[in-house]
Amino acid sequence: MTLLAAQPVSAGELPPLDRRPKPGIYALTNTCNWLVKGGKRVNLFDAPVDGVTDYVTWRMVQPEEASIRYPGLDRMMGEAVASGKYLSYGILAGIHTPDWVFEKAGIPRVPGGYLPWIEKDGKRVLNTPFLEVWEQTVKQFAARLYADPHRDRINYVPVTGFPFGNGLELYVPLNQKEFESLRYDREGKRLYVEFCCRVIDIFLRHFPDFPLGIAFTDWYGSTAEGHRRDLTESAAILDYAVKRAKEENVTVVPMGLWLGWKGICDNPDHPMMRLYTRMAKAAGAGAWEGQMGSCERNCLPLAEQVELARKNGVSWVQFWHHDCVCPECVKTLEEYRNRNAKTEEK
């Protein structure tokens, strides 16, 4: 992972896009880079990181169908340019889907947001009404990024709009009661996979020149014993994404989530790591995301996570802002950047 230098842009000229992710360590936030600590704002671009990844919600972006905005995007893009760093910006759907979408698509809101299927004539069919609405939002978002004079400051665009949770990850984060009522049988699984593949198609159509990050986990529902761990769906969807991306000459980047937990990223035989390794090799790039607040949980020390990311050839790793501003973590990240700078000088 190396820090890339900023390139000047001529007035009125849109910089070219090389479709390559910008390697390094990124601070992940949902604050539009307006983190407040001790009553003062902390600019994450000033942290010892290579850039910032920010998630906003669909409700924030498009509270009404005819009203669309991108909170913090202009300011954060300017901060990325001023610091010579990079920005990633994604729109979370799922439970953050605005009410007007359900009314327009004529679909019910359920625990987790929306289902990958709808009922029609007593049968489950793909939830295309939602996909049609979501594609229009993604199309407008793409037009906004493509027209940005500093669009080469974008590291990647998260693929979002998947069912359940925040629409970011490939997973089904439901408790036992919710999961049992879902009827997640063979047909339900097939429709889930198909829906996620159609979401990926939307991003491939509208963002062919930006790296696309696809976050995956192994949590698919819950039983009396706890979370149900299975990677069948994630593997099928990622296989599809990589295949289609190669056909369309688009860069997709499988991104393993929660790999900071002990026994996962430090265990090459863990199913999550096996899938990550296989998909990153097939895609030509891969990324990791740490657990929220990993420095306060039973996760591997940040220094070990960074070193494992380096050894595994991770394109970028993103840590939640908690882990980029605490004094001990800042020290670790500064050491990484100092080592990185010395390596580049040689």
N, C-alpha and C positions, 0 to 999 in steps of 0.2 A: 504494500500500500504506500503510495507516494503522493505528495502534494504537487499539483500542477499549477504553473504560474498563469496569472490572468493575461488575456490577450486584448490589446486595444481594439476598439470598434470605431470606425469612421462615422461621422454624423450622417444620419439618414440611411445607413447601410445595415441590412440585417445580416448578422454573422452566420456563417455556414454551420451546419450541425453534422458532427462526425459519427453519431449513433453509438459512441463509446461512453461507458460510465466513467465518472471521474473518481479514481480510487482514493481511499482514505477513511478517516473516522468522522462520523457525523453526529451532531447533537440532534436528538429527536424530541419534538415538542408538539403540543396542541394549543400553544399560547400565542401563535403568530409572532413568535420571538418577542413576547412582552412578559418575560418572567420577572417576578418581583421577589426579591430576597431582602429581608431587613428593611422594608419600606423603600427600597431603591430598585430601579429596573436593571436587570442584567442582560446585556446584549450577548447572545450566544455566539455570535460571529467573533466576539472578542475572546472566546474560550479557546483552549489549545486543540481545536478541531479543524477539519478541512471544509466544513460547511454545516448546514442546518437542513433537517427534514421537518416539514411542518404539515400536520393534518388539520384540515378544517372540516366542518360537517356540511352536509347537503342543505340542512336547514339554514345555516349561516350564508351559504352561497346563493341559494335560490329559495327564499322564504315564500315567494309567490311565483307562479309560472312565468310571468312577464317581468319579474324583478330579479336580475342576476348581478352579482358582485363577487369579488374575490378578496376577502378580508386579509389585509396585511401584505398582499402579494407585491404591490408596487414598492412599498417601503422595504420589504425583505430583499427584493431583487436589488434595490439600491445598496442595501447593506452588504449583499454578496459582492457586488461590483467594488464597493469601497474597500472591502477587506481582501479582495483577490480570492474569494472562496466561492462555494457553490451552494445552490438551494434546490431542494426537492419539495414539491407541493402536491398534496393529494386531497381528494374530496371523499369523505367517509359517508357511505349510504347506510344500509341496514336499519338499525334502530334510530338512525339520525335522518331518515327519509321524511321530508315535509308532508303534511297532511294532503296538500293539493295533488300529490302524485297518486295517492290511493284513490282519490275521487276521479281524477282524469283517466286512470287505467282501469277503474272499476274493479279493484281488487281489495280484499280485506287486509287490515293491519293485524298481525299476529305476534305472539312473543318472538322476538328476534327480528321483527320488521315485516318481511314479506317472504313468501314461500317460493321455491323454484318452480312450483306448479300451481295450476288453478283447476277447479272442478268444472267440467263441461260435459253435459249429457251423462252425468253419473261417472265420468272417467277423469283421471288426472292427466292433464296435458301441460306442455311447457308454458310458463308464465311469460308469453311474448308481449302482452300489454305493458308489463313493467319494463321489459327490455327496450321497447320502442320509446318509452318516455326517457329512460336513462340514456339512450344513445343520443338524444337531442341535447341533453345537458353535457355529455362528454364532447360532442361535436363543438359546442360553444366554448368549452374549456380549451379544447385543442386550438381553436382559432385564436383565442387570447394568447396562449403561449407561443404559437408560431409567429404572431405579430409583435412579440416583445423585442425591443431593440437589444436586449441582453439575453436573448434566449439561450445562448451558449453557456450561460451560468447555471443552467438546469442540469443537475446530475442525473436524475431519473424521474419518471412519472409512475406513481404507484397504480397498479391495476386495482380498481375498486368496483363495488356494485354486486359483490357476491352475496348470496343469501345469509341471513343470520348474523348476530353480533353487530359489529360496526361496518360490515361489508368489505373489510380489508383482507382478512385472512381466509384461507381455505380451511374451514372447520365448521362444526355444528355445536356451539357452546350452550347446550340446553341442559337443564337439570333433569333428573329421572322422570318426573311427572310430565314435563313438557315434551321430553323425547319420546316417551311411550305413547303420548297422544298424537305424535307427528305421523305415525304410520311410515316410518323410515325403513321400508322393506326393499326388496330388490328393485322394484319399479321406482320407489322414492329415490334410491341411490342413483339409478340411471338418470332420472330427471335432474337431480342435483348436479351430476357431472356434466350433463348436456347444457344446463343453464350457465354453469361457470365457464364452459368453453365458448358459449355465445357472448358472454361478457368480455372474454379475452379477444374474440373476433372484433368487437366494437373498438377496443383500444388499438388493435393492430390496424384497423382501417383509418383511424383518426390521428394516431401518433406514430406513424411509420419511421420518423427520424429521431425520436427520443428513446433512450433505453427505458424499458418497461419492467418494473419490479413486481414480482408475484409472490406474495407472502403465503407460507404454508405452515401447518401444524399437524399434529396427529390426534387432535381431540374431536371425536365425532360422537357426540351424545354422552349420556350418563346412564349407569345402571345402579343397582343397590350397592355394588362394590366400589363405585366412584366413576371417574371419567373413563369413557370407553376409548381406548387407544387403537387407532387403525390408520394406515397410510394408503389404503387402496384408492380412495377417491383422489387424494392429493397427487399420487403417482400418475393416475390416469389423466388428470387435468394438466399436470406439468408436461407429461409426454406429448399431449396434444399441442400445448403452447409452444414448446420447442420446435416441434415438427412444422407447425404452421409458420412460425417466425422465420425459420430457415427458408421456407418456400417463398416468403414475402420479403426476404432480406431485411428483417426487423430484429432488433436486439431485445431479447427477453432475459431477465435475470432472476432465477429462482432465489427466494430469500427465506432462509430458515428462521423461524421465530423461537424465542425463549431458549436459545441454545446456550445461554449462560449458566443454566442449572448444572450442578455437579452431576457427572455421569452421562452427560449428553455430548457437548462439544469436545470434551476430553476423552471420549470413548468412540473411536472410529467404527466400532461394531454396533453402536446404537442404531436402531432403525431410522431415526430422524437423520443421523449423520450419513448413513448409507445412501438414503434417498438424496440428501443434499449433494453428496459427492458425485453420484451418478448424474444428477440433473445439471450441476454446474459444469461438469465435463462436457456433457452434450450441448449445453447452451454456449459454452465458452466463457462464462462468467457466473459468479454466484455472490450472494450477500448474506449477512447475518444481522439479526436484531437482538439486542439483549433484553432481559426481563426488566420491566419498569421498576426502577429503584433497586437494581441488583446489588448495589453497595450496602443496602440495608436488609438484604435477604440472604438465604442460605445458598448463594450463588458462588461461582468461582471468583476469586479476586479479579478486579478489572485488569490488572497487568497480565494475568494468565489468559483471560479472554482475548486480549489484544494479541498476545503472542500466538495463541492457537489460531486466530484469524490469519495472522501472517503466514504461519506454517501451512495452513490449508489453502493459501492463495486466494483468500476472499477479496473480491473487488472493493467492497466497502462494508463497514460494520457501523451500525447506528445504535447509540446508547441514549436512553431517555435523559432529558436535561438534568434530572437529579444527579446522574452519574457523571455529568460534565462540569458541575459547579461546586461539588463538595471538595474541600481542601485536599483530602487524600487522593481523590480521583484526578483532580487537576494536576497534582504532582505526577501521577502516572502518565497522563496524557502529554504533559510537557516533556517527560523523558522520552516518550515515543517520538515526538516531533523532533527533538534534538538528535536522536539516533538517526531518524529519517533524513534530516538535513545533512548530517555528516556522510551518510551513504551516498546522497546525491552529489556531494562535492567530490567524491572519489571517482 
